[in-house]
Amino acid sequence: MSQFASERLIEKAAERNAQRGVKGESKRMRWLLGWVIIPGSLLGLLFAWGVHVGARHPDMWLARALSWMFG
């Protein structure tokens, strides 16, 4: 597929989305997923995993170091 043909397909898709009124809603959802939901879940999972490991292995060197520093 030539570059012109692929550009034309992209333009057609953008025109269809503009006619449907999807552009603003789609942009907001992408921002929400990219800046709030995905990073928030990754940080939450990291925190939960740390709590789990710290609770199950309190004698581990990392848990001891953190309790010494913050506890």
C-alpha positions as MATLAB code, in Angstrom:
seq = 'MSQFASERLIEKAAERNAQRGVKGESKRMRWLLGWVIIPGSLLGLLFAWGVHVGARHPDMWLARALSWMFG';
ca = [
       0.000    0.000    0.000;
       1.416    3.344   -0.956;
       1.898    6.197    1.452;
      -0.822    8.236   -0.262;
      -3.346    5.419    0.078;
      -2.612    4.925    3.785;
      -2.868    8.675    4.402;
      -6.210    8.717    2.622;
      -7.476    5.845    4.780;
      -6.432    7.741    7.911;
      -8.205   10.868    6.682;
     -11.376    8.895    5.958;
     -11.333    7.361    9.432;
     -10.857   10.797   10.996;
     -13.774   12.173    8.968;
     -16.024    9.293   10.067;
     -15.075    9.828   13.706;
     -15.703   13.560   13.396;
     -19.146   12.905   11.911;
     -19.997   10.553   14.760;
     -18.757   12.997   17.391;
     -16.303   10.478   18.810;
     -13.196   12.654   18.798;
     -13.621   14.458   22.131;
     -14.859   11.421   24.024;
     -12.111    9.211   22.616;
      -9.435   11.762   23.482;
     -10.696   12.039   27.047;
     -10.761    8.264   27.458;
      -7.205    7.921   26.126;
      -6.021   10.596   28.563;
      -7.853    8.942   31.449;
      -6.405    5.517   30.644;
      -2.890    6.803   29.999;
      -2.536    9.164   32.968;
      -4.898    7.854   35.654;
      -6.112    4.271   35.332;
      -3.004    2.425   34.120;
      -0.422    4.252   36.298;
      -2.780    4.123   39.287;
      -3.287    0.394   38.958;
       0.439   -0.215   38.528;
       1.246    1.795   41.654;
      -1.572    0.099   43.552;
      -0.349   -3.352   42.545;
       3.213   -2.451   43.501;
       2.040   -1.207   46.915;
      -0.141   -4.276   47.498;
       2.694   -6.596   46.513;
       5.017   -4.804   48.935;
       2.484   -5.146   51.749;
       2.041   -8.832   50.942;
       5.771   -9.567   50.859;
       6.429   -7.506   53.990;
       3.663   -9.252   55.913;
       4.606  -12.759   54.818;
       8.380  -12.374   55.090;
       9.160   -9.954   57.954;
      12.625  -11.452   58.373;
      13.657  -10.661   54.790;
      16.520   -8.178   54.459;
      14.391   -5.659   52.565;
      11.619   -5.686   55.174;
      14.197   -5.266   57.942;
      15.884   -2.382   56.138;
      12.589   -0.590   55.582;
      11.496   -1.065   59.195;
      14.856    0.244   60.357;
      14.596    3.305   58.074;
      10.929    4.158   58.619;
       9.922    2.313   61.701;
];
